[in-house]
């Protein structure tokens, strides 16, 4: 999928990637990696998002298996701050590149990233419109095969998400 690629570092030393598709659908996906991943280990999430016109951003969140062993509490908590920074930066880049902000900002991830997805949506409901938490570490039963199921049935899931957003739209407290 033709896209512009940006790879850099968020000011507090978290690496990130941002993919801006030529045929942008006006929406942004923020991806949170698994425990062993980096900003580049997005599996099929990135290619599927780009194929469907989503701008896509991911970060290493400033830590890896070795650094989290030394400071597990601080480093893990900092992930939330860094994902928020990535989201705000990505939206700023969208406004500059496309001339408008994202109409929807979605969060997704698998494994540790699935947990972060739930964590970010609950922590920043005004920043994210929804998300897809794939096999978060608190749901091991669904871990195996979840990604393939999600990708295989994306059209069904997408229409359901749109229906939920449409149903929430008239409710002022929901801010879809």
Secondary structure, DSSP 8 states (H G I E B T S, - for coil): --EEEEEEEETTTEEEEEEEETT--SEEEEEE--TT--TT--THHHHHHHHTT-EEEEE-TT--HHHHHHSHHHHHHHHHHHHHHHHHHHHHHHHHHHSS--SEEEEEEETHHHHHHHHHHHH-TTT-SEEEEES-TT-GGG-TTHHHHHHHTHHHHHHHHHHHHHHHHT-TTT--
